[in-house]
Amino acid sequence: MSTPPAVPSVLFVCVHNAGRSQMAAAFLTRLGADRVEVRSAGSAPAETVNPAVVEALAEVGIDISAEVPKVLTVEAVQASDVVITMGCGDACPYFPGKRYLDWKLEDPAGQDVEAVHPIRDQIEQRIRGLLAELGIEAAA
């Protein structure tokens, strides 16, 4: 029997890995500091991260301008303790023993930064809740 990892690993998955999953990964990276391993991916990744998402996160001091959408791999799922899907449905591989959550969030694709604000804020609150569930105190 293997020993559990020193830090939990969380994978965020959405179709394009250009909006919701990028925001969630950015907030978990910021608030979880080095106490959680963070991945994000998409079942059909876009070419670039949504510019309105980049702008909305910049407004709260998080720079994801260098991020690029990544393709979802079986290895990424296998390496994660918690897999959080955001509208990718059946495209996400399933492995027994993993914790799966599905967050129903509006897709920011094609929306302006004003429309992204409430999605960003919902994601931040969910990340804070996830950290509490994992027993990790959110960084300031």
N, C-alpha and C positions, 0 to 999 in steps of 0.2 A: 504494500500500500504506500502510495507516495504522500509526502508531507505537503500540506497546503502552502501556496506561495506566500512569501513575506508580505506582499501587497496584493490586494485584489486587482483583477484585470477586467476592464469594461470595454465592450465593443458597441459602438453606435452604428446602426445601419439604416440608410434610406436609399431610395432608388438612385439618385444622382450624386450623393455625397457632396452636395454643393450648398446646402442650406442647413436644415435641421440638425443633421448628424455632425456637421462642422461646428455649429453653435454649441451643441451639447458637449462635444469633445473639448472645445475651447474653455467652456465653463468648468468642466470637471478637472481639466489640467490646472486652471487657475485656482479653483477652490479646494481641490484635493492635494495640491502641491505635489510632493514626491511620495505621497502615501497611497497612490493608486496609479495603475498603469492604464493608459487611455489609448484606444484605437478608434478609427472611424473608417467606414467604407460604404460603397454603393454597389447595388446589383447591376446598374447600368450607369457608371460614373459620367458626369458631365466633363466638358473640357476645362472649365474653370469654376472656382467658387463664385457663387452669386454675389455681385458687387454690392447689392443692398444689404446683404448679410455681413459682408466685410465692413461696410460703413456703420451698421447698427452696433456691431461689436466694438468698433473703434470708439464709438461714443461712450462706452463704458470701460475704456482703457484696455481692451483686448485686441491685439494685432494678429489677424489671421491672413494678412495679405499675401504671405508667402506659401500658404497651404494650397495643395492641389488635390482634387478628388482622386480617390484610390478605389481600385476594384476589390470587391468582396472576394475573399479566398476562404477555402475550407480551413486552411491553417490558422487564419485570424480567428475564426469561430472556435476552433479546437483550443487555441491558446488563451481564450477568454473565460472568466468565471461567470460574468453576467453579459448577456447579449440583449441590447435594447433596440428594437425595431421601430421604425417610424414610417410606416406605409410601404414597406417593401414586400409584404405578404409572403407568398409561397416561395419567393426567390431566395429566402434565407435558409441555409442548411440547418438542420436540426440535429443536435447531438444530445443523447441522454446525459443527465448529470449537470447540465448547464442550467443556469437560471435565465429564463426568457421573460422579458417585459415588452409590451407593445404600447408605445406612447402615441396616442391620437393627437396629432398637432397639425394645424393648418400648414400647407406647403407654401413657403415663401417664393417659390419660382414665379417669375414674371411680376412680382409686386415691388412697389417702391419702398424706401426705407421706413416711411411712416407706418406702412402695413406690417413691416417686419418687427417693429418695436414690441407689440403684444406677444408675438411668437417668441421672441428673444426672452422676454420677461417670464413667460410660462416655462420655458426651458430652464432658466436660472433657478426658478423655484423647485422644479422637479429634480434638478441636480442637487440642490441643498437637501431635499428629502432623501434622495438616494444615498448621499454621504451619511446622513443620520442613520439610515437602515444598515449601512456598512460599518457603523460605529466609528466613523471618521469625522473629526471636527473640521468644519469648513475654515479655510485660511481666511484671514482678514482681507 
